[in-house]
C-alpha cells in the first residue's frame, strides 16, 4: 500500500481518501475501484448506547457523537491496535485533563478542557495489509486430481479507535481484492454499572434484577444495547441510481412441491412505514444499481449490494419512546434517502439533549417520501448488539462487534480476484 499524504491511499486496484472526523470518527471519501468511483462518502455517523434501569425514569442513553468520537481518544498503539509496520494517519486532539487523578475520579467532567490553540498531534488511524493467514478469498479442489488452487485472503485495512469515557469503539474498513468493502465496529471497555440494596462487599449476590446481571456483591452492570450508524453514499457509474430489493421466496404455484424463487422490487419512494430489516426468515439483499450501466456479459444493471452480517439487533423499544425518537436510525438496518446537503448525518451533535425533537433524524429524512429513481442516494446502515452483561465483563469486556459489507453485484464480468496470482497445490 501507499499513503500519499493527507489521507490519500493506494492499494492494488483501490484508491481512497481516509480521515478521522472530530465528531463522528472514521470515514473514507472518493473511493475508486479500477479507476471508477464506487463510494463518494462512507463513514461513521454516530454510536448510541441505551441502558436499562430499575425504573423507567432512570433509563439513560448516550449519543457518543455528543462527546466526540475522536477527541477523547488517545494515540494508537502499534502491536495492540495495529500491526507493527502499519502506516499511521495523524490528526489533532485539543482536549486535555489538567486536574489531579483524585479530582477526576470524583467528577470526570471537571478535568476536561477544550483548547483548539493547544492542539497536539496524535495517530488517530492506521493503514495496513492483512497478512493472508485468515483463509482464502477463493479456493477449489478439483475432483479428478484432488489438487487445490486458491488465492489467500488479503485486504487493505483502515482502522480507528474512538474512546468515549468507558467504551472504546474499534472501527474497521476493509477493502478486498474482489472489489468488496467490509465495515465493522468492535466494542471494548467496560459497561455502566448500578447497585442493588443492601450495598455490601463482594460476595455471592442475591438473584439478579431484570435490568442487569449481579456480578459481585451489590454491583450490577446494566443490560444495554449498542448501535453504530454509517453513512454510505454510493455512486454506481455516476449519481443516477436506483435502490432494489431481492427476496428469496417460496413459490407454491403449479406443482405439488413448493420451490424457491427470487423476487426483485424497486423502491420508488422513500418509505418511513416499512423498515428494511435483515431477517433469517425472509432472506434477501439490497442493491444500489445504475440501470443505464449494463453488465456486458449478462445485461444486468451494475451495482453494489448492502449485506448485513452477524445478525445485528434493531431497536426494540416502542416508536414513541424518547430513545427511539432520538435514534430513529436504529429501528431498521438500512434506510434509503436522496442525498441532501442539509442531511449530512443520521444525528446531530446536540440531539443528545432534546431527545424528543432531534435536529437530524432518519425518520425525518424519509417523511417527504421523495422519488428515489434516478437519484443520488444515501444508505443509512445501522448495526447493533444487545449486551446482556455477565461476570466476565468485569473489569473489562472481551471485545465483541457487528459488521456489514458492500459487495459488487453484477458490477464485473466475472470474479475479479481470479486475475490475481494463485496458489496451486503440487
N, C-alpha and C positions, 0 to 999 in steps of 0.2 A: 504494500500500500504506500501511497504518497500523501503526506499532509503538506499542502502547498502554501499555507498561511491563511490567517483569518478564517479558519474552519473549513477551507476547501480541501476535499479528499478525493483521491482516485484509487480505485482498486479493480483490477480486471476490467469488466465491461461497465463498471459503475462510476458515476461522478456525482458528487453531492456537496452541500454546504451544511455543516453541523454547528450548533451553538447551544448554549445553556442560558435560557432567559431568566432574569431575576425572579419573576413571579411564578412561572409555570414549569421551569426546568428544561429538560432535553427536547430539542426539536431539530429537524433537518428540512432543508429547502432546496428547490430546484434539483430534484433527484432524477438523474438520467440513466437509462439503461440502453447501451449500444447507441448512444447519441440522442435518443428520443426521451423527452421529458415524460416521466411516469407520475411523479408527485410534485406538486407546487409547494405544498407545506404539509408536514406531518410532525406532530409533537404533542407532548403532554399539555392538557388544558387545565386540569386540576386533579386533586386527590381528596376524597372525602372519607371520613370515618364517623359512623353512627353508633352510639353506645346505649345499651340498655341500662336500666337503673331500678332500684327498689320500687319507686313510684313513678308515674308518668311525668310528673313535674320535674323530676331530677334527671331525665334523659338529657344527653348533651351530644353535640356533634362538632366536628372540625372540618372547615374548608381550609386545607393546608395552603392553598394559594394566598389566603389572607395573611399567613405568616411568612410567605415566600418559600418556594420550592428550590431555593438556591442559597439565599443569603445567610441562613443559619447553618449551612453545611461547612465542612472543612475541606482540606485538600485531599485528593485521592491518594491512596497508599499502594505503591507497586508491591506485588506479591500478596496483597489482600483483596483490593478492589479490582486490580488489573494485573495481567501478567507482566513480569519484567520484560523490558523491550518494547512496551506499548508507547505510542505517541500520546503525549498529554496536551490537551487543549486548555489554555489558561484563560481565566476570566478574572473578575474583581469581586471582592467581598468588602462591604462597607458597614457591617455591623460588628460590634465589639462588646466584650464583657469587661467592665472596669471595676467591679466590686469584688469583695473577698468571696471565697467559696462558701463560707458560712452564711453570709448575707444572701448569696444567690440561692442557696438551698432553701431558705425560708421564704423567699419571694423571687422566683426566677425572672420576672419581668423587670425588676428594679435594676438588674445588671446589664440590660441590653441597651446599647446606644447606637444610633444610626448617624453616620457621618460620611457622606459621599466624598468629602475632601480628604478623608483618611483611608481611602480605598487601598486594599492590599491585594497583590496577585495571588491566585490560587489555581491549582489544577482541578478544574471542575468536570472534565470529561476525559475519556481516554479512547484511543483507537487501536485495535489490534486485529490480527487474523486468528481465528480459532485454529487449533493445532491439528485438526484432521483425525483426532483419536476418538471422536464421538460416533463413529459408524460410517455409513456410506450415504452419498447423495443418491446414487442408484447402483444396483448390482443385480446380477443374474447368474445362475448356474445352469449351464447347458445340460440337457437331459442325456444326450448321447455320450459325451465325454466327461461329464461331471466336473468340468472346469468352470471356475467363476471369473467373471470380469466385473469391474465396477470403478466408481470414482469416489475417493474418500470425501467425506463431508467437510468442506471448508467454507467459512463465512467471514465476512468483514463485520466486526462488532464495534459499535459506538455506544459507550456506557457512561452514565452519570449517576451519582448518588445524591439524593436530596434528603437531608436530615431536618426534621421539623419537630423539635422537642424530643418526645420519647420514641418516635418512629423514624426509621430510615427507609426511603423508597429507592430501590435499585432499578433504574430504567435502562433497558437494552433496546437497541435497534440493530438487527442482524440482516445482512444482505447476502443472498445466496447466489451461487453460480448459475442457477436456473432462472434467475430473474425474480425470485420471491423476496419478500421483506417480512421479517418477523419482529413484532413488538412485544415486550414483556415488562411486567412490574413485579419485583420481588419485595416482600415486606419483611423488615427486620426491626430489631429494637426490643421494646417491651410495652405491654398493654397498660392502659389506665387501670387503676385498682380502686376498690372501695373496701369498707369494713362492715362487718356484722357484729352486733352485740351478742354476748359480752366481749368486750375487747380484751384480748389476752395474749400471752406469749405463744410462740409457735408450738404447735402440738397437733393432735388429731382433732380436726374441726368437726362441728356438727354437720348435719346434712346440708348440701349446697343449696343456695337460693335459686330461684328460677331465672335470675338475671345474670348469673355468672357461675363460676366454679370456685368453691372454697379450696385453697391450696395449702394453707397452713394457718393455724390459729384463726384469727378473725379476718384474714386477708382474702379478698375476693377479686380477681381480675374479671372485669365486666365482659359479658357477651357483647360483641360488636361486629360490624361489617366494614370492610374496606372497599372503596370503589376508586378506580382510576379512569379518567375520560381523556380520550385522544381526539385531536382534530386531524382528519385525514382528507386532504384536498387533492384528489386525483385528477390529472389531466391526461386522458387517453386520446392520443393523436389530436390534441387540441382541447378546447373547452366545451364543445358542443356534445355533451354526454347524456346518457340515459342510465337509469337505475333499474335493474331487473332482478327478479327473484326466481330461483329454480327450486321446486319441491319434488321430492321423491314420494309418490302417492301410490295407493293401491287401486288398481283398475279391475273391477269385478264383472265388467260387462262382456258378454259374448262368449263366455266359457264357464265350465263348471269349476274351474280353478282361477282364483284371482292372480293377477300378475302385477309386477311393478311397472310404473311409468313415471316419466318426468314431465312436469308441467312448468312452463315458463310464463311469468307475468311481468308486465312492465308497470312500474309505479308512475302514474301520470302526474300526480299531485302530491304535495306534502300532506302527510296524514298523521295527525296527533291522536287519532282514536284507536289505531291498531298497531301497538308497539311491535317492533321487529325483535323477536326473542329467539335465540337458537334453542332448539328442543330436540331431545333424543327421540321423541315420539312423532316428530314431524320434521325429518331431516331434510336438509337442503343447503343452499348457499345464496349469497347476494353478490351481484356483479355491477360494476360500473363499466359501461361499454360505449363505444362510438359506432353507431350504426352505419356511418359513412366510411368507416375504415374496415374493410373486409379482409379476413384471413385468405390469402391467395390459394390455399390448399383446400379448405372446406367451405369457404364462403361465409363463415360465421363472423359476426361482429367481434372485433378485437376488444379485449377488456381485461380487467383485473377483478378477482373475487376477494371479498372480505370474508374470512373464515374465522369464527370464534373457536378457540381451543380451551381445553382444561375445564369445561363445563362451569363457567363462572356464574355467580349469583346475579339476581336483579333485586331491586328494592321491593321488599315485601310489606312495608308499611302502607297504609291506605293513601289514596291520592290527595286527601285533604290534610294529611299530616305535614307539619312545618318542614320536616326534614325532606319529605318527598317534593315539596314545592321548591325548596331552595336548591335541591339537586335533582331536578327532573330528568336529567340525562340517565340516571341510574334505573329508571323504570324500564329500560329497553337496552338491548345490546348495540343496536345500530339505529340512528336517526339520520334521515337524509333531507337536506335543505339546499336551497340555492345559496351560493356564496354571496355574502354581502359584507362590505367594509364595516358596517355598523353591528355586525355579529361576529366579532373576531375570536370569541372564546365561548365555551359552554357555560362559564360562570364569570362573574365579576369579582374583583378582589374585595369589594365591600359587601358581597352577598352573604358573608359570614354573619352579618348583623341583622339586616331586615329580612329574616328568613321567609316571611310570608309574602314578600313583594320584591323578588330578586330583580336586579337591574338587567342581567342577562340570563336567559333560560331557554333550554332546548324546546320546552313546551311552547314558549312564546315564538320561537323561530318557525314552528310548524303551524301556528294558529291561522295564518293567512292562506294556507292551502294553495300555494303558488304552483304554477306549472313547472314540472321537472324535466320535460322532454326537450332535448337540445340545449341544455343549460350547463353552466359551470357549477358543479355540485360539490358539496362538502358532506362527508360522512362523520358523524359524531359517534365514536366507538367507545362503549363503556364495558369494562371488565371488572368483576368484583369477587370477593370471597367473604363468606360468613366465618368469623373467627370464634369458634366455641373453645373457650380457654381451658387450660389443663395445667397440672402441676409442672410439666416440663416447659412451660412458658416462663418460669422463674429461674434465674434472674433475667434471662434474655431468651427470646423465642428462637427456634430454628427457622431459618428463612423459608417463606412459602410465597407462592406467586400465582399470577394469572397472565394469559397471553392470547394474542390473536395474530393472524397472518394475512398478508396480501399476496395472492398467487396469480401469475399470468394465466388467463383463461382464453384459449384460442388466440392469444396475442402473438405467439410464434408459430412457425410452420411445423416444428417438431420440438422435442425436448432440447433446449439449447445447451444443456450440460453435456450432451453426447459428443460435442465437438472438443471437449477438454481431454487432455491425456488421461488414459485409464490404466488401471492395474489389471494384468492378466495372470491368472494362475498358471504356473508352468505345467 
